[in-house]
Amino acid sequence: MSNKIWLMEGLSSQRDIIQGMKSFAGKMRTDITVYASHRNERNEILSVADFSLAEPKDAEMRLPFILSTVAEWDINAIHTGRNCLWFENHRKEIEESGVSLTTGASGPQWLEMADDKVTFAQVMEENHLPAVPSLRINSIEELQHSLSHSPFEGQQLCVKPVTGIYGMGFWRFDDNASSMDVFNYPEKRIVHPGQYIEALAGTPAFTPLVLMPYLPGPEYSVDILADKGEVLAAVARRKEGALQHLENSGEAFELACACARAMKVDGLVNVQTRNNNSGRPVLLETNMRPSGGIGYTQHSGVNLPGLFAFHKLGLMSKTEVIEMAKNDFVPATVRSVTDVIGYSTHLTNRLN
């Protein structure tokens, strides 16, 4: 049997995942072939795979492209980090070609639920898992009323879009913030509520928001490898300033794993928690895809992308993955630094 895995377009960590798989295969002295594809010219990603392909930009051409590629190159497993709902809705046709498909979810309903931060919080509470209190805001008038009659009395408020990634649109409200703070210190994500309302009034359409109490932290980002809700391996990153501390135990770690089980996640996903005013972790959100920082976790000795690839290709059983993740882990502290890599203007591994 061939050991061929195809990483279709993902988000910021696609390169790290490919490199993790290749380094793990070297460690295990087992040959696997990694294919990678993207809609855009991302040579810095595609160049590290064994073979690369250009994906069609037209979604109508995606299914024929997948089926023909699987047939031509005898692909065993596909992982995707983008367009996951589309893939779930076409899972039957894709898997009938003989390939396994990983989207991070066990069905489209889980992707839709995870994408709505208010619904996610409600479902977690129904599963008796603590989540950040979340109030859906559907208009400027509702936001103004909630700001003047806070549903979370005595706590600083923050807001972000109901759907979205990368923390885009997240802002903390501060009555003492000057009008220039948002321009001079945008990284602090602090804005005067009046200035925020004024900006909203100038937009053509209101995008639903989630209003929450601001939590003091620290924040945990837990990278998880799961098989249809069964957690096989996980590494937590406790974020404190520029440093991230890698852990595989503790209350936040266990809460994230319980969330992954409740969400029936499948593949490489990320769960985020943050400590509340009582010092207890609560769930923020689940990203049904690999995080941007999944590559950091290899500094703990646990190679999540490699374990994922070997499990999906049938090279390691669930028990072997669980045992290796437990035995290889060592606590570590990492710091992200700016780096530059050479960009190959021409790919020598492109198939199409």
N, C-alpha and C positions, 0 to 999 in steps of 0.2 A: 504493500500500500504506500502511495506517495504521501508525504507530509507537507501539504501546501496550504498556507493560510493567506487570505487576502484581506488587507486592511483598506477599506474604502474610505472616502473622505471623512475626516473627523475634525475636531477642533484643535486647540493649540498643542496638544500632547502627542500628535500622531508620530512625529519623529522619535520622541522618547520611547514610545511603545515599540516601534520597530527595533530600535537599538536594544531595548530590554529583551525582546524575543531573541535577537541574534546572539547577544552575550550569554543568555541562559542556555541556548542550544550549544554554544561552545563549551560552557561549563559542564553540560551533561554529555558532551561528545556524541551528540545525536544530530543528524542533518535534518533541518527543516528548510523549506523554501518560503520566503516572505514576499508576497506581491503587495504593491501599494498603488493607490490611484487617487486622483484629485481632479476637480473640475478646472482648477486654476494652475498656472505655472508655478508650482511650489517645489522647485528642484531641490531645495535644501532638505525637504522631507523625502521626496521620491528617490533621491540618489542613494539613500542608505538601505533601501530594500534590494532584494535580489533582482526583482523585475518590477517595472512600473508601467502604468497605463494612464491615459488621459480619459477621464470620465466625460460623457456628453453633458453639455450645459442644459439641454432640453430634457425636462423630466419625462416627457413622452418616450424618449429613447432609452431611459434608464433600464427598464426591464429587459428589452432585447439585448442590450449591452451586457448585462449581468449573465443572462442565460448563455449567450454565445461565448463569453469569456470562460465561464465555468466548464463548458463543454470542450473548448479548444485546449485549455491548459490543465484540465483535470483537477480543479480546485476542490479541496475538502471542506474548508470552513471560511465563512465571511464574517467580518466584524465591521460594523459601521458606527460612527459617532455623530453623524448628521442625518437629517431627513429620516429619523428613526420611525416616525409615525407612518410615513410612506412605506418603509420596509416592512413594518408590522402588517400593514394592510395588503402587502404582496407576499407575505411569508409563504403561503401555500404554494404559489407558482415557483418561487425561488427554491424552496426545499424539495420540491418534486424533481428538480434537476439533479438531486443527489448530494447537495451541499448543505452543511448546517449554517444557520444564520443566528448571529448574536446582535441584539439591538440595545441591550441593557434591561429589557423588560420581558415579561412573560405574556404580554398582550397589549393592544393599543390603549385599553382603558387605563392601564397603569401609567403610561406616558402622559396621557391627558390629565390625569389626576396630579402627577408630580409637577406638571407645568403650571398648575394653578396653585399658588402659594397659600391661598386662604383655604381652598378645599383640602389641600395636603394637611394643613394644621388641624382641620376638623376631623379628618379620617384618622390621624395619629391619636388624637384625643379619644376617639371612639375605640381605638385599640389599646387604650390605657397607657399611652406613651406621651410624656410631656412635650408639648410643642410651644413655641412662642405664641402668645395671644395675638390673634390677627383679626382685624376688622376690615371688611371690604368697603371701599369708598367708590361710589359710582358718579359723583358729581362734585363740582367745586363747592356747592352749598353744603353737601354732606361733610366735606373736609373742614370747611370753616366752622361748622357746628361742633365737630369732634375736637377741633383745636381749642375752642372756647369752653367746651364741656367734655373734658378728657375722659374717655372710658377707662383709662389707666392712670388714675389719680396718683399724683406724687412722683410720677416717672417721666423722664424725658421721652419725647415721641420721635419716631422716625417713620419714613415712608419709602416705598419702592413700588414699581409696577407689579401687578398681580402675576404677569408672566414675564420671563426674560432671563438672561444669563449674565455671568461675569459681574454681578452686582451693579449692573447698569441701572441708573435712575435712583439709586439709594441715596437718601439725604436725611440728616439729623436736623431737627428743628431746635433753634436756640433764640429765645427772645432778645438776648444780648448781642447777637451777631450783627456786625455792621454790614452795610450793603456791599462793601468791597471784599468781605471775607471770602465770598464764593468765587471771586476772581483771583485774589491773592493767595488763597490757601485751598484750592479745589480738592487737594488730596485728603483734607480733613472731612469733607462731605458734610459740612455744617452750613445751614442757611437760615436766615430769618423767616419765620412763617409768612409774614406779610409779603416779603419779596417772592417767596415760592408761589403764593396765591396769585400775585400779580402776573408772574410768568405763565401760570396755568391759564389765566384769563386771556392771554394773547395767543393761545394755541387754537387751531381750527376745530379740534375734536378732543374730547376728554378720554384719556386712557385709564381704565380702572386701576385703582391703587390699593395697596394693603397698608394699613396704619398699624404700627406696633409700638410697644415700649422698647426703648433702647436698652440693651443688655450690657452690663459691664465686661463680661468675658471672664477668662480667655475663650477664644474661639478654637474649635477643633474641626479639622477637615479629615474625614476618615475614608481612605481609599479601600474599596472592598472588591474581592473576587467572590462571586456567588454563582450557584447553579440552581436556577429556578427557585430562589428563595432560601436555599441552604448556603450559609456563609462558609466558604472554604479557607479564606485567608483575608486578613485585614491589617492595615497599618494606620494608626492615627497620627496626625500632625497637630500638635498643640502650638498655636501661633502666639508668640509674644514678641511684639515689635518686629525686628528684621529676622529673628530667629524662629526656627520651627523644630520642636522636640518630637522625635519619633517614638511612639509608644504602642504597645499591643495589649493593654489592659486598662482598667479604670472605669469610672461611671460613664464618662462620655463615650468611650470606646464601646462599652456594652450597649448603651442606648442606640448608637448608630447601627450596630449589628442587629439589634431587635427591630429597628426601623426597616433595614434591608429585608429581613424575613417577612415582616408585615407587608412590604411592597412587592414581595415575590420577584425581587430583582434578579437579573440573569446576565452574568458577564462582569465587566469592569465598571463599577459605578462609584459615586462619591456621596457621602452623607455629611452634612454640616450641622454642628451644634454650637451653642454658646451658653456660658454660665449666666444664670439670672442673679438677681440681687441677693438671693440666699446662698449663692455659690453652687447651685445645682445646675447641671446641663439640661438644656431643652433643645428640641429639634428646630432647626431653621428651614432646611430644605433637603431634598434628595435630587441629585443630578444623575439621571439615568444614562450616564456616559462617563468615560474616564475624565478625571480632573486635569487641569493644567499642570498640577504639581505631582502627578503620579510618579514621575521620574525620580523625585526626591526620595521616595520610599525605598529605593534600592540601597540607599546608604544604611538601612537597617539590616541588610542581608537578605531581605525578602523581595524577590523579583516578581511582582504581581503580573506584569505582561507576559513574562516567560512562563509562569505557572498557568496562566490562562491559555496560552497557545498549546502547551503540552497536554493540558486537560482536554481542550477541544479537539485535538488531533488524536486523542486516545493513547497518548504516550505516558500519561500518569493517571492513576485512579483518584477518586475523591479523597480516599484515605491517605494516599501518598502526598497529595497537595497539602492537606491539613497538617500532616506530620512535618513536612519540610518547612512550611511556613512557621510552625511553632518552634522547631528546633534551630532554624537558621537565624531567628530574630535576635538582634542586639540593639539596645537603646542607642540613639545617636542624636546629635543636634546639627542641623544644617542651616545654611544661609544662602539665599539666592543672590548671585552676582551677575553683573552685566558681562556678556561675552559676545564675541563675533566669530562666525564661522565662514569659511570660504563658500562661495555660491557657484555651483557648476552651471554654466550657461547652456551646456549641451548634455543631455542624459545619454549614457551609453547602455542603460538597461531598459530602455523603453521598448515595449512590444508593439504598440500601435501608433 
